[in-house]
Amino acid sequence: MVLPHDLCAHLQNAFRARHLQVAVAHTTQNLGILSILLRAGFLTSLTRGTAQAPAPLDWAKAGEAERRIWAQLKYRDDRPVLSAMELVSRPSKRIFMDAGEIRRICSGRRAQTIKPLGMGEIAVVHTDSKEHEWVEAREAVRLNLEGEVICRAR
């Protein structure tokens, strides 16, 4: 199983190395987190492909191990838009929050051991809802969902 810290480290390293795009393993978790980053404006686009290139037609023919998600990274004034991405919930200490605690970190107050979200910062929440499995923290508040706070990005 691919852990979220792999994706966080992979994206940060790609931004620091000034790559234009990066390929990550095609999993539901990675697709969920990357789609949230895309909606928040940290990425330019997402494309399915293989380990060699972003090609949706080749993705359909490729085996499970060869499938990748290609994320096109976003820069503004020659600086990366994503400055930091850090894990909140770790394998050794998973952080679950109810809707009230998620509301607190979104409104500028501390909840459990988690600092509040700052301006331009998002948090990714994994919920038990099948319809809304991966959501941004503010969306979880709007939908009144609880779940595990996976990571935060700014």
Buried (B, 14 or more C-beta within 10 A) or exposed (E): EEEBBBBBBBBBEBBEEEBEBBBBBBBEBBBBBBBBBBEBEBBBEBBBBBEEEBBEEBBEEBEEEBBBBBBBBBEEEEEBBBBEBEBBBEEEEEBEBEBEBBBBBBEEEEBEEBEBBEEEBBBBBBBEBEEBBBBBBBBBBEEEBBBBBBBBBB
